[in-house]
Amino acid sequence: MNSMQYFQLTEQGELPDIEHLAPFKAVLAIEDDVSQARQLELANWLIAKGGRYVMICGENCEGWKQLIRQANLDLFAIEDMKPEEFVMITTHAHERLRNVFWHARKIAHHTHVQFSQVITIHLGSQNRSVEYLAMFEKA
């Protein structure tokens, strides 16, 4: 697992096409608050596009976890869910982002899905792609 794709999202921004990266691990780095409607939209998008392991860091981790779990259940009914459709979710409210990147590279495994890609969804007003990519490489 040597590569990471960075995507900066805001309240109003267009959601990028990430389907070709599926299945993927996602680091959800929350720096800015977004509306409840936007949170719901992002959670549904992330799961529908192939997120199967989501690591949440920043503000309101538990709220995001509930939305992502619900998005998983909305997309795949629990009684029919295949093991590879189950989304692993971890929260990292009080950890540094570099530690979350380390977790993404070294620890985050799904028993039924092989990942070739980590994506970082950064909810923030400033583009931090250079900083985040460097941090990921050092993890």
A tleap script that builds the chain and sets N, CA, C and O, in Angstrom:
source leaprc.protein.ff14SB
mol = sequence {
  NMET ASN SER MET GLN TYR PHE GLN LEU THR
  GLU GLN GLY GLU LEU PRO ASP ILE GLU HIE
  LEU ALA PRO PHE LYS ALA VAL LEU ALA ILE
  GLU ASP ASP VAL SER GLN ALA ARG GLN LEU
  GLU LEU ALA ASN TRP LEU ILE ALA LYS GLY
  GLY ARG TYR VAL MET ILE CYS GLY GLU ASN
  CYS GLU GLY TRP LYS GLN LEU ILE ARG GLN
  ALA ASN LEU ASP LEU PHE ALA ILE GLU ASP
  MET LYS PRO GLU GLU PHE VAL MET ILE THR
  THR HIE ALA HIE GLU ARG LEU ARG ASN VAL
  PHE TRP HIE ALA ARG LYS ILE ALA HIE HIE
  THR HIE VAL GLN PHE SER GLN VAL ILE THR
  ILE HIE LEU GLY SER GLN ASN ARG SER VAL
  GLU TYR LEU ALA MET PHE GLU LYS CALA
}
set mol.1.N position { 0.858 -1.175 0.000 }
set mol.1.CA position { 0.000 0.000 0.000 }
set mol.1.C position { 0.897 1.228 0.000 }
set mol.1.O position { 1.257 1.746 1.057 }
set mol.2.N position { 1.251 1.685 -1.183 }
set mol.2.CA position { 2.215 2.772 -1.260 }
set mol.2.C position { 1.657 4.076 -1.789 }
set mol.2.O position { 2.387 5.064 -1.870 }
set mol.3.N position { 0.393 4.108 -2.149 }
set mol.3.CA position { -0.108 5.351 -2.731 }
set mol.3.C position { -1.373 5.825 -2.041 }
set mol.3.O position { -2.152 5.046 -1.492 }
set mol.4.N position { -1.541 7.138 -2.095 }
set mol.4.CA position { -2.709 7.777 -1.514 }
set mol.4.C position { -3.164 8.858 -2.472 }
set mol.4.O position { -2.356 9.610 -3.017 }
set mol.5.N position { -4.469 8.925 -2.668 }
set mol.5.CA position { -5.082 9.979 -3.472 }
set mol.5.C position { -5.723 10.970 -2.521 }
set mol.5.O position { -6.407 10.574 -1.577 }
set mol.6.N position { -5.510 12.255 -2.759 }
set mol.6.CA position { -6.033 13.314 -1.896 }
set mol.6.C position { -7.170 14.037 -2.597 }
set mol.6.O position { -7.066 14.398 -3.769 }
set mol.7.N position { -8.262 14.245 -1.860 }
set mol.7.CA position { -9.401 15.008 -2.381 }
set mol.7.C position { -9.829 16.005 -1.312 }
set mol.7.O position { -10.129 15.630 -0.178 }
set mol.8.N position { -9.853 17.272 -1.686 }
set mol.8.CA position { -10.318 18.319 -0.784 }
set mol.8.C position { -11.780 18.598 -1.112 }
set mol.8.O position { -12.139 18.844 -2.263 }
set mol.9.N position { -12.612 18.555 -0.079 }
set mol.9.CA position { -14.035 18.826 -0.258 }
set mol.9.C position { -14.469 19.944 0.681 }
set mol.9.O position { -13.909 20.127 1.761 }
set mol.10.N position { -15.472 20.678 0.244 }
set mol.10.CA position { -16.045 21.750 1.051 }
set mol.10.C position { -17.564 21.571 1.068 }
set mol.10.O position { -18.094 20.611 0.509 }
set mol.11.N position { -18.233 22.483 1.697 }
set mol.11.CA position { -19.698 22.433 1.786 }
set mol.11.C position { -20.349 22.413 0.401 }
set mol.11.O position { -21.306 21.672 0.174 }
set mol.12.N position { -19.838 23.216 -0.509 }
set mol.12.CA position { -20.486 23.391 -1.810 }
set mol.12.C position { -19.824 22.616 -2.956 }
set mol.12.O position { -20.440 22.445 -4.008 }
set mol.13.N position { -18.607 22.153 -2.780 }
set mol.13.CA position { -17.840 21.594 -3.889 }
set mol.13.C position { -18.449 20.361 -4.519 }
set mol.13.O position { -19.207 19.620 -3.894 }
set mol.14.N position { -18.095 20.167 -5.772 }
set mol.14.CA position { -18.515 18.986 -6.528 }
set mol.14.C position { -17.820 17.748 -5.974 }
set mol.14.O position { -16.658 17.811 -5.572 }
set mol.15.N position { -18.528 16.630 -5.952 }
set mol.15.CA position { -17.938 15.375 -5.491 }
set mol.15.C position { -17.170 14.732 -6.639 }
set mol.15.O position { -17.719 14.549 -7.725 }
set mol.16.N position { -15.907 14.389 -6.409 }
set mol.16.CA position { -15.082 13.839 -7.491 }
set mol.16.C position { -15.483 12.409 -7.862 }
set mol.16.O position { -16.134 11.708 -7.087 }
set mol.17.N position { -15.087 12.006 -9.038 }
set mol.17.CA position { -15.302 10.638 -9.499 }
set mol.17.C position { -14.216 9.758 -8.890 }
set mol.17.O position { -13.042 9.888 -9.236 }
set mol.18.N position { -14.598 8.882 -8.002 }
set mol.18.CA position { -13.619 8.011 -7.333 }
set mol.18.C position { -13.939 6.530 -7.535 }
set mol.18.O position { -13.258 5.661 -6.991 }
set mol.19.N position { -14.960 6.256 -8.306 }
set mol.19.CA position { -15.409 4.875 -8.488 }
set mol.19.C position { -14.310 3.955 -9.029 }
set mol.19.O position { -14.238 2.781 -8.666 }
set mol.20.N position { -13.461 4.500 -9.896 }
set mol.20.CA position { -12.392 3.697 -10.503 }
set mol.20.C position { -11.344 3.257 -9.479 }
set mol.20.O position { -10.521 2.393 -9.780 }
set mol.21.N position { -11.361 3.829 -8.284 }
set mol.21.CA position { -10.409 3.473 -7.235 }
set mol.21.C position { -10.929 2.357 -6.326 }
set mol.21.O position { -10.194 1.859 -5.473 }
set mol.22.N position { -12.173 1.969 -6.503 }
set mol.22.CA position { -12.829 0.984 -5.631 }
set mol.22.C position { -12.259 -0.414 -5.817 }
set mol.22.O position { -11.788 -0.763 -6.899 }
set mol.23.N position { -12.305 -1.211 -4.758 }
set mol.23.CA position { -12.638 -0.837 -3.389 }
set mol.23.C position { -11.438 -0.122 -2.752 }
set mol.23.O position { -10.288 -0.417 -3.077 }
set mol.24.N position { -11.714 0.810 -1.852 }
set mol.24.CA position { -10.624 1.584 -1.267 }
set mol.24.C position { -10.828 1.788 0.231 }
set mol.24.O position { -11.929 1.670 0.769 }
set mol.25.N position { -9.692 2.105 0.878 }
set mol.25.CA position { -9.703 2.580 2.255 }
set mol.25.C position { -9.803 4.091 2.164 }
set mol.25.O position { -9.223 4.701 1.266 }
set mol.26.N position { -10.530 4.695 3.085 }
set mol.26.CA position { -10.678 6.153 3.079 }
set mol.26.C position { -10.335 6.723 4.447 }
set mol.26.O position { -10.815 6.249 5.477 }
set mol.27.N position { -9.495 7.750 4.431 }
set mol.27.CA position { -9.251 8.547 5.625 }
set mol.27.C position { -10.118 9.790 5.470 }
set mol.27.O position { -9.953 10.557 4.521 }
set mol.28.N position { -11.025 9.982 6.390 }
set mol.28.CA position { -11.908 11.142 6.375 }
set mol.28.C position { -11.345 12.131 7.394 }
set mol.28.O position { -11.538 11.976 8.600 }
set mol.29.N position { -10.647 13.146 6.893 }
set mol.29.CA position { -9.991 14.145 7.739 }
set mol.29.C position { -10.891 15.373 7.826 }
set mol.29.O position { -11.005 16.138 6.868 }
set mol.30.N position { -11.527 15.554 8.974 }
set mol.30.CA position { -12.528 16.608 9.126 }
set mol.30.C position { -11.888 17.817 9.802 }
set mol.30.O position { -11.579 17.791 10.993 }
set mol.31.N position { -11.700 18.860 9.028 }
set mol.31.CA position { -11.132 20.102 9.548 }
set mol.31.C position { -12.212 21.176 9.679 }
set mol.31.O position { -12.192 21.968 10.622 }
set mol.32.N position { -13.145 21.203 8.745 }
set mol.32.CA position { -14.238 22.180 8.761 }
set mol.32.C position { -15.576 21.467 8.942 }
set mol.32.O position { -15.771 20.351 8.460 }
set mol.33.N position { -16.479 22.122 9.634 }
set mol.33.CA position { -17.834 21.599 9.767 }
set mol.33.C position { -18.571 21.743 8.439 }
set mol.33.O position { -18.362 22.704 7.699 }
set mol.34.N position { -19.420 20.791 8.154 }
set mol.34.CA position { -20.327 20.895 7.014 }
set mol.34.C position { -21.733 20.596 7.533 }
set mol.34.O position { -21.895 20.007 8.602 }
set mol.35.N position { -22.735 21.001 6.777 }
set mol.35.CA position { -24.118 20.810 7.199 }
set mol.35.C position { -24.459 19.325 7.317 }
set mol.35.O position { -23.781 18.468 6.751 }
set mol.36.N position { -25.514 19.047 8.057 }
set mol.36.CA position { -25.994 17.670 8.211 }
set mol.36.C position { -26.338 17.074 6.848 }
set mol.36.O position { -26.051 15.905 6.589 }
set mol.37.N position { -26.952 17.876 5.980 }
set mol.37.CA position { -27.308 17.395 4.636 }
set mol.37.C position { -26.059 17.020 3.852 }
set mol.37.O position { -26.048 16.011 3.146 }
set mol.38.N position { -25.003 17.827 3.971 }
set mol.38.CA position { -23.750 17.537 3.254 }
set mol.38.C position { -23.076 16.297 3.841 }
set mol.38.O position { -22.513 15.489 3.103 }
set mol.39.N position { -23.132 16.147 5.154 }
set mol.39.CA position { -22.567 14.952 5.787 }
set mol.39.C position { -23.247 13.699 5.252 }
set mol.39.O position { -22.584 12.719 4.911 }
set mol.40.N position { -24.565 13.739 5.183 }
set mol.40.CA position { -25.329 12.605 4.670 }
set mol.40.C position { -24.972 12.315 3.210 }
set mol.40.O position { -24.794 11.160 2.823 }
set mol.41.N position { -24.871 13.366 2.414 }
set mol.41.CA position { -24.491 13.216 1.002 }
set mol.41.C position { -23.101 12.591 0.871 }
set mol.41.O position { -22.900 11.693 0.052 }
set mol.42.N position { -22.146 13.058 1.670 }
set mol.42.CA position { -20.778 12.531 1.612 }
set mol.42.C position { -20.709 11.081 2.077 }
set mol.42.O position { -20.004 10.273 1.473 }
set mol.43.N position { -21.431 10.744 3.138 }
set mol.43.CA position { -21.432 9.365 3.637 }
set mol.43.C position { -21.992 8.416 2.578 }
set mol.43.O position { -21.403 7.368 2.314 }
set mol.44.N position { -23.110 8.769 1.979 }
set mol.44.CA position { -23.719 7.922 0.943 }
set mol.44.C position { -22.810 7.791 -0.277 }
set mol.44.O position { -22.660 6.703 -0.833 }
set mol.45.N position { -22.208 8.897 -0.685 }
set mol.45.CA position { -21.292 8.908 -1.836 }
set mol.45.C position { -20.086 8.012 -1.574 }
set mol.45.O position { -19.704 7.217 -2.433 }
set mol.46.N position { -19.489 8.137 -0.396 }
set mol.46.CA position { -18.288 7.382 -0.053 }
set mol.46.C position { -18.536 5.877 -0.116 }
set mol.46.O position { -17.705 5.131 -0.636 }
set mol.47.N position { -19.673 5.431 0.409 }
set mol.47.CA position { -19.983 4.001 0.419 }
set mol.47.C position { -20.408 3.531 -0.976 }
set mol.47.O position { -19.991 2.463 -1.424 }
set mol.48.N position { -21.223 4.310 -1.651 }
set mol.48.CA position { -21.694 3.931 -2.991 }
set mol.48.C position { -20.545 3.823 -3.985 }
set mol.48.O position { -20.614 3.029 -4.923 }
set mol.49.N position { -19.486 4.612 -3.794 }
set mol.49.CA position { -18.365 4.623 -4.733 }
set mol.49.C position { -17.296 3.593 -4.409 }
set mol.49.O position { -16.336 3.451 -5.166 }
set mol.50.N position { -17.436 2.862 -3.292 }
set mol.50.CA position { -16.517 1.763 -3.036 }
set mol.50.C position { -15.712 1.832 -1.756 }
set mol.50.O position { -14.798 1.029 -1.568 }
set mol.51.N position { -16.021 2.770 -0.867 }
set mol.51.CA position { -15.331 2.807 0.422 }
set mol.51.C position { -15.719 1.598 1.258 }
set mol.51.O position { -16.898 1.396 1.546 }
set mol.52.N position { -14.740 0.794 1.650 }
set mol.52.CA position { -15.023 -0.406 2.439 }
set mol.52.C position { -14.274 -0.419 3.767 }
set mol.52.O position { -14.448 -1.332 4.575 }
set mol.53.N position { -13.445 0.589 3.989 }
set mol.53.CA position { -12.800 0.783 5.284 }
set mol.53.C position { -12.630 2.281 5.440 }
set mol.53.O position { -11.912 2.913 4.665 }
set mol.54.N position { -13.287 2.851 6.438 }
set mol.54.CA position { -13.269 4.306 6.623 }
set mol.54.C position { -12.688 4.632 7.996 }
set mol.54.O position { -13.164 4.141 9.019 }
set mol.55.N position { -11.654 5.465 7.999 }
set mol.55.CA position { -11.019 5.949 9.221 }
set mol.55.C position { -11.369 7.423 9.361 }
set mol.55.O position { -11.043 8.227 8.487 }
set mol.56.N position { -12.031 7.780 10.454 }
set mol.56.CA position { -12.542 9.128 10.649 }
set mol.56.C position { -11.705 9.832 11.707 }
set mol.56.O position { -11.525 9.312 12.808 }
set mol.57.N position { -11.192 11.015 11.375 }
set mol.57.CA position { -10.459 11.798 12.374 }
set mol.57.C position { -10.905 13.249 12.300 }
set mol.57.O position { -11.256 13.757 11.235 }
set mol.58.N position { -10.883 13.903 13.454 }
set mol.58.CA position { -11.323 15.288 13.519 }
set mol.58.C position { -12.557 15.410 14.381 }
set mol.58.O position { -12.769 14.628 15.308 }
set mol.59.N position { -13.366 16.399 14.066 }
set mol.59.CA position { -14.559 16.707 14.855 }
set mol.59.C position { -15.724 15.751 14.555 }
set mol.59.O position { -15.891 15.290 13.426 }
set mol.60.N position { -16.511 15.470 15.576 }
set mol.60.CA position { -17.761 14.718 15.441 }
set mol.60.C position { -17.579 13.336 14.818 }
set mol.60.O position { -18.373 12.925 13.973 }
set mol.61.N position { -16.550 12.630 15.227 }
set mol.61.CA position { -16.284 11.296 14.671 }
set mol.61.C position { -17.466 10.350 14.842 }
set mol.61.O position { -17.809 9.606 13.923 }
set mol.62.N position { -18.083 10.378 16.010 }
set mol.62.CA position { -19.187 9.449 16.268 }
set mol.62.C position { -20.387 9.744 15.369 }
set mol.62.O position { -21.039 8.821 14.879 }
set mol.63.N position { -20.675 11.009 15.153 }
set mol.63.CA position { -21.766 11.372 14.250 }
set mol.63.C position { -21.506 10.893 12.835 }
set mol.63.O position { -22.399 10.354 12.181 }
set mol.64.N position { -20.270 11.092 12.357 }
set mol.64.CA position { -19.889 10.608 11.027 }
set mol.64.C position { -19.971 9.083 10.962 }
set mol.64.O position { -20.435 8.523 9.969 }
set mol.65.N position { -19.523 8.422 12.016 }
set mol.65.CA position { -19.562 6.951 12.051 }
set mol.65.C position { -20.990 6.457 11.878 }
set mol.65.O position { -21.234 5.520 11.117 }
set mol.66.N position { -21.940 7.078 12.580 }
set mol.66.CA position { -23.341 6.672 12.468 }
set mol.66.C position { -23.867 6.880 11.047 }
set mol.66.O position { -24.592 6.033 10.525 }
set mol.67.N position { -23.508 8.000 10.423 }
set mol.67.CA position { -23.968 8.268 9.053 }
set mol.67.C position { -23.382 7.268 8.055 }
set mol.67.O position { -24.071 6.818 7.139 }
set mol.68.N position { -22.111 6.927 8.239 }
set mol.68.CA position { -21.464 5.975 7.327 }
set mol.68.C position { -22.047 4.580 7.522 }
set mol.68.O position { -22.287 3.862 6.550 }
set mol.69.N position { -22.275 4.195 8.777 }
set mol.69.CA position { -22.894 2.883 9.052 }
set mol.69.C position { -24.285 2.830 8.413 }
set mol.69.O position { -24.653 1.820 7.813 }
set mol.70.N position { -25.060 3.919 8.540 }
set mol.70.CA position { -26.397 3.950 7.954 }
set mol.70.C position { -26.323 3.894 6.424 }
set mol.70.O position { -27.142 3.233 5.786 }
set mol.71.N position { -25.355 4.579 5.846 }
set mol.71.CA position { -25.178 4.536 4.387 }
set mol.71.C position { -24.878 3.114 3.935 }
set mol.71.O position { -25.376 2.673 2.899 }
set mol.72.N position { -24.067 2.392 4.707 }
set mol.72.CA position { -23.755 0.998 4.408 }
set mol.72.C position { -25.017 0.149 4.444 }
set mol.72.O position { -25.238 -0.679 3.560 }
set mol.73.N position { -25.846 0.353 5.468 }
set mol.73.CA position { -27.080 -0.421 5.608 }
set mol.73.C position { -28.131 -0.027 4.572 }
set mol.73.O position { -28.939 -0.861 4.163 }
set mol.74.N position { -28.128 1.231 4.147 }
set mol.74.CA position { -29.061 1.665 3.110 }
set mol.74.C position { -28.700 1.077 1.756 }
set mol.74.O position { -29.580 0.774 0.950 }
set mol.75.N position { -27.397 0.915 1.504 }
set mol.75.CA position { -26.947 0.393 0.208 }
set mol.75.C position { -27.045 -1.138 0.145 }
set mol.75.O position { -27.387 -1.714 -0.889 }
set mol.76.N position { -26.738 -1.768 1.261 }
set mol.76.CA position { -26.758 -3.238 1.327 }
set mol.76.C position { -27.592 -3.666 2.531 }
set mol.76.O position { -27.169 -3.494 3.674 }
set mol.77.N position { -28.759 -4.214 2.279 }
set mol.77.CA position { -29.625 -4.677 3.370 }
set mol.77.C position { -28.876 -5.696 4.224 }
set mol.77.O position { -28.232 -6.601 3.695 }
set mol.78.N position { -28.961 -5.548 5.519 }
set mol.78.CA position { -28.184 -6.373 6.444 }
set mol.78.C position { -28.426 -7.875 6.237 }
set mol.78.O position { -27.496 -8.673 6.354 }
set mol.79.N position { -29.658 -8.255 5.932 }
set mol.79.CA position { -29.950 -9.684 5.776 }
set mol.79.C position { -29.364 -10.271 4.495 }
set mol.79.O position { -29.201 -11.487 4.391 }
set mol.80.N position { -29.045 -9.415 3.513 }
set mol.80.CA position { -28.469 -9.888 2.255 }
set mol.80.C position { -27.011 -9.486 2.072 }
set mol.80.O position { -26.399 -9.815 1.055 }
set mol.81.N position { -26.451 -8.778 3.049 }
set mol.81.CA position { -25.103 -8.223 2.909 }
set mol.81.C position { -24.049 -9.322 2.805 }
set mol.81.O position { -23.984 -10.226 3.638 }
set mol.82.N position { -23.236 -9.221 1.774 }
set mol.82.CA position { -22.105 -10.135 1.612 }
set mol.82.C position { -20.947 -9.603 2.477 }
set mol.82.O position { -20.876 -8.403 2.741 }
set mol.83.N position { -20.057 -10.476 2.910 }
set mol.83.CA position { -18.950 -10.015 3.767 }
set mol.83.C position { -18.135 -8.880 3.137 }
set mol.83.O position { -17.682 -7.982 3.847 }
set mol.84.N position { -17.947 -8.911 1.836 }
set mol.84.CA position { -17.150 -7.864 1.172 }
set mol.84.C position { -17.901 -6.532 1.034 }
set mol.84.O position { -17.311 -5.531 0.629 }
set mol.85.N position { -19.180 -6.517 1.364 }
set mol.85.CA position { -19.966 -5.291 1.311 }
set mol.85.C position { -20.017 -4.570 2.663 }
set mol.85.O position { -20.461 -3.425 2.751 }
set mol.86.N position { -19.559 -5.251 3.704 }
set mol.86.CA position { -19.541 -4.653 5.037 }
set mol.86.C position { -18.427 -3.619 5.117 }
set mol.86.O position { -17.292 -3.888 4.723 }
set mol.87.N position { -18.754 -2.436 5.627 }
set mol.87.CA position { -17.780 -1.351 5.744 }
set mol.87.C position { -17.196 -1.329 7.151 }
set mol.87.O position { -17.919 -1.199 8.139 }
set mol.88.N position { -15.886 -1.457 7.222 }
set mol.88.CA position { -15.170 -1.320 8.489 }
set mol.88.C position { -15.050 0.173 8.771 }
set mol.88.O position { -14.768 0.953 7.861 }
set mol.89.N position { -15.263 0.582 10.029 }
set mol.89.CA position { -15.178 1.992 10.403 }
set mol.89.C position { -14.395 2.108 11.707 }
set mol.89.O position { -14.682 1.413 12.682 }
set mol.90.N position { -13.402 2.996 11.709 }
set mol.90.CA position { -12.694 3.305 12.945 }
set mol.90.C position { -12.728 4.815 13.150 }
set mol.90.O position { -12.746 5.587 12.191 }
set mol.91.N position { -12.737 5.220 14.418 }
set mol.91.CA position { -12.722 6.647 14.731 }
set mol.91.C position { -11.419 6.985 15.451 }
set mol.91.O position { -10.896 6.196 16.238 }
set mol.92.N position { -10.920 8.167 15.160 }
set mol.92.CA position { -9.620 8.604 15.678 }
set mol.92.C position { -9.719 10.061 16.130 }
set mol.92.O position { -8.971 10.922 15.666 }
set mol.93.N position { -10.661 10.320 17.046 }
set mol.93.CA position { -10.975 11.695 17.449 }
set mol.93.C position { -9.787 12.417 18.093 }
set mol.93.O position { -9.626 13.624 17.914 }
set mol.94.N position { -8.974 11.703 18.823 }
set mol.94.CA position { -7.906 12.359 19.578 }
set mol.94.C position { -6.513 11.943 19.101 }
set mol.94.O position { -5.539 12.033 19.847 }
set mol.95.N position { -6.433 11.488 17.854 }
set mol.95.CA position { -5.145 11.076 17.311 }
set mol.95.C position { -4.666 12.083 16.269 }
set mol.95.O position { -5.463 12.771 15.631 }
set mol.96.N position { -3.367 12.149 16.115 }
set mol.96.CA position { -2.793 12.989 15.074 }
set mol.96.C position { -3.023 12.327 13.726 }
set mol.96.O position { -3.077 11.102 13.616 }
set mol.97.N position { -3.156 13.157 12.710 }
set mol.97.CA position { -3.419 12.633 11.371 }
set mol.97.C position { -2.322 11.683 10.913 }
set mol.97.O position { -2.609 10.687 10.249 }
set mol.98.N position { -1.078 11.971 11.254 }
set mol.98.CA position { 0.010 11.073 10.831 }
set mol.98.C position { -0.175 9.671 11.407 }
set mol.98.O position { 0.184 8.681 10.768 }
set mol.99.N position { -0.740 9.585 12.630 }
set mol.99.CA position { -1.017 8.276 13.227 }
set mol.99.C position { -2.153 7.566 12.510 }
set mol.99.O position { -2.149 6.341 12.395 }
set mol.100.N position { -3.124 8.329 12.029 }
set mol.100.CA position { -4.221 7.741 11.262 }
set mol.100.C position { -3.693 7.218 9.921 }
set mol.100.O position { -4.107 6.154 9.459 }
set mol.101.N position { -2.784 7.965 9.305 }
set mol.101.CA position { -2.166 7.486 8.065 }
set mol.101.C position { -1.370 6.209 8.316 }
set mol.101.O position { -1.390 5.292 7.495 }
set mol.102.N position { -0.677 6.148 9.438 }
set mol.102.CA position { 0.056 4.930 9.783 }
set mol.102.C position { -0.928 3.772 9.928 }
set mol.102.O position { -0.683 2.677 9.423 }
set mol.103.N position { -2.033 4.015 10.615 }
set mol.103.CA position { -3.082 3.004 10.774 }
set mol.103.C position { -3.586 2.547 9.402 }
set mol.103.O position { -3.765 1.353 9.164 }
set mol.104.N position { -3.811 3.508 8.507 }
set mol.104.CA position { -4.306 3.190 7.161 }
set mol.104.C position { -3.323 2.290 6.412 }
set mol.104.O position { -3.733 1.371 5.703 }
set mol.105.N position { -2.047 2.554 6.570 }
set mol.105.CA position { -1.026 1.781 5.841 }
set mol.105.C position { -0.731 0.426 6.475 }
set mol.105.O position { -0.541 -0.563 5.768 }
set mol.106.N position { -0.692 0.379 7.800 }
set mol.106.CA position { -0.170 -0.811 8.482 }
set mol.106.C position { -1.224 -1.700 9.148 }
set mol.106.O position { -1.038 -2.913 9.235 }
set mol.107.N position { -2.307 -1.122 9.608 }
set mol.107.CA position { -3.250 -1.855 10.446 }
set mol.107.C position { -4.575 -2.136 9.745 }
set mol.107.O position { -5.149 -3.213 9.911 }
set mol.108.N position { -5.060 -1.186 8.970 }
set mol.108.CA position { -6.412 -1.260 8.401 }
set mol.108.C position { -6.512 -2.373 7.358 }
set mol.108.O position { -6.048 -2.232 6.226 }
set mol.109.N position { -7.121 -3.470 7.764 }
set mol.109.CA position { -7.345 -4.603 6.865 }
set mol.109.C position { -8.798 -5.033 6.959 }
set mol.109.O position { -9.433 -4.905 8.006 }
set mol.110.N position { -9.302 -5.531 5.876 }
set mol.110.CA position { -10.670 -6.045 5.803 }
set mol.110.C position { -10.540 -7.528 5.486 }
set mol.110.O position { -9.800 -7.902 4.576 }
set mol.111.N position { -11.240 -8.367 6.213 }
set mol.111.CA position { -11.066 -9.810 6.037 }
set mol.111.C position { -11.515 -10.311 4.667 }
set mol.111.O position { -11.098 -11.391 4.248 }
set mol.112.N position { -12.362 -9.548 3.952 }
set mol.112.CA position { -12.896 -10.024 2.685 }
set mol.112.C position { -12.607 -9.113 1.491 }
set mol.112.O position { -13.113 -9.350 0.394 }
set mol.113.N position { -11.793 -8.069 1.700 }
set mol.113.CA position { -11.518 -7.126 0.612 }
set mol.113.C position { -10.019 -6.855 0.550 }
set mol.113.O position { -9.384 -6.599 1.573 }
set mol.114.N position { -9.464 -6.914 -0.651 }
set mol.114.CA position { -8.074 -6.518 -0.879 }
set mol.114.C position { -8.074 -5.083 -1.390 }
set mol.114.O position { -8.778 -4.762 -2.347 }
set mol.115.N position { -7.290 -4.222 -0.759 }
set mol.115.CA position { -7.229 -2.822 -1.154 }
set mol.115.C position { -5.923 -2.523 -1.879 }
set mol.115.O position { -4.867 -3.035 -1.508 }
set mol.116.N position { -6.000 -1.703 -2.898 }
set mol.116.CA position { -4.789 -1.224 -3.545 }
set mol.116.C position { -4.652 0.284 -3.390 }
set mol.116.O position { -3.656 0.872 -3.811 }
set mol.117.N position { -5.658 0.905 -2.784 }
set mol.117.CA position { -5.702 2.362 -2.765 }
set mol.117.C position { -6.201 2.891 -1.421 }
set mol.117.O position { -7.141 2.359 -0.831 }
set mol.118.N position { -5.545 3.953 -0.959 }
set mol.118.CA position { -6.041 4.749 0.160 }
set mol.118.C position { -6.410 6.104 -0.423 }
set mol.118.O position { -5.633 6.700 -1.169 }
set mol.119.N position { -7.585 6.583 -0.082 }
set mol.119.CA position { -7.928 7.946 -0.467 }
set mol.119.C position { -8.122 8.756 0.805 }
set mol.119.O position { -8.584 8.244 1.824 }
set mol.120.N position { -7.762 10.017 0.726 }
set mol.120.CA position { -8.014 10.923 1.835 }
set mol.120.C position { -9.037 11.939 1.381 }
set mol.120.O position { -8.845 12.638 0.386 }
set mol.121.N position { -10.116 12.011 2.119 }
set mol.121.CA position { -11.142 13.027 1.901 }
set mol.121.C position { -10.914 14.078 2.978 }
set mol.121.O position { -11.159 13.837 4.161 }
set mol.122.N position { -10.448 15.230 2.560 }
set mol.122.CA position { -10.147 16.314 3.493 }
set mol.122.C position { -11.259 17.345 3.423 }
set mol.122.O position { -11.444 18.000 2.397 }
set mol.123.N position { -11.997 17.490 4.510 }
set mol.123.CA position { -13.026 18.520 4.599 }
set mol.123.C position { -12.374 19.760 5.187 }
set mol.123.O position { -12.252 19.903 6.403 }
set mol.124.N position { -11.958 20.655 4.295 }
set mol.124.CA position { -11.270 21.847 4.746 }
set mol.124.C position { -11.211 22.895 3.657 }
set mol.124.O position { -11.315 22.591 2.469 }
set mol.125.N position { -11.041 24.130 4.081 }
set mol.125.CA position { -11.051 25.248 3.131 }
set mol.125.C position { -9.700 25.465 2.461 }
set mol.125.O position { -9.629 26.114 1.417 }
set mol.126.N position { -8.629 24.935 3.043 }
set mol.126.CA position { -7.299 25.081 2.444 }
set mol.126.C position { -6.831 23.750 1.899 }
set mol.126.O position { -6.977 22.718 2.552 }
set mol.127.N position { -6.266 23.771 0.698 }
set mol.127.CA position { -5.720 22.557 0.105 }
set mol.127.C position { -4.443 22.179 0.860 }
set mol.127.O position { -3.510 22.975 0.956 }
set mol.128.N position { -4.417 20.983 1.381 }
set mol.128.CA position { -3.260 20.488 2.128 }
set mol.128.C position { -2.667 19.239 1.477 }
set mol.128.O position { -2.075 18.400 2.156 }
set mol.129.N position { -2.826 19.124 0.181 }
set mol.129.CA position { -2.401 17.901 -0.506 }
set mol.129.C position { -0.918 17.613 -0.319 }
set mol.129.O position { -0.553 16.468 -0.052 }
set mol.130.N position { -0.053 18.611 -0.450 }
set mol.130.CA position { 1.393 18.388 -0.315 }
set mol.130.C position { 1.725 17.910 1.093 }
set mol.130.O position { 2.466 16.944 1.273 }
set mol.131.N position { 1.173 18.589 2.081 }
set mol.131.CA position { 1.403 18.240 3.486 }
set mol.131.C position { 0.876 16.835 3.796 }
set mol.131.O position { 1.569 16.044 4.436 }
set mol.132.N position { -0.331 16.525 3.352 }
set mol.132.CA position { -0.937 15.229 3.636 }
set mol.132.C position { -0.198 14.094 2.926 }
set mol.132.O position { 0.022 13.035 3.512 }
set mol.133.N position { 0.180 14.311 1.677 }
set mol.133.CA position { 0.906 13.272 0.936 }
set mol.133.C position { 2.258 12.991 1.585 }
set mol.133.O position { 2.672 11.836 1.684 }
set mol.134.N position { 2.942 14.037 2.025 }
set mol.134.CA position { 4.238 13.847 2.703 }
set mol.134.C position { 4.056 13.088 4.008 }
set mol.134.O position { 4.845 12.202 4.336 }
set mol.135.N position { 3.013 13.437 4.751 }
set mol.135.CA position { 2.719 12.762 6.015 }
set mol.135.C position { 2.402 11.283 5.766 }
set mol.135.O position { 2.839 10.413 6.520 }
set mol.136.N position { 1.646 11.009 4.712 }
set mol.136.CA position { 1.298 9.630 4.373 }
set mol.136.C position { 2.556 8.832 4.007 }
set mol.136.O position { 2.721 7.690 4.433 }
set mol.137.N position { 3.430 9.443 3.219 }
set mol.137.CA position { 4.652 8.748 2.794 }
set mol.137.C position { 5.541 8.372 3.981 }
set mol.137.O position { 6.203 7.335 3.954 }
set mol.138.N position { 5.560 9.207 5.017 }
set mol.138.CA position { 6.387 8.960 6.189 }
set mol.138.C position { 5.759 7.973 7.164 }
set mol.138.O position { 6.442 7.442 8.040 }
set mol.139.N position { 4.471 7.727 7.017 }
set mol.139.CA position { 3.749 6.863 7.971 }
set mol.139.C position { 4.230 5.424 7.906 }
set mol.139.O position { 3.729 4.572 8.640 }
savepdb mol mol.pdb
quit
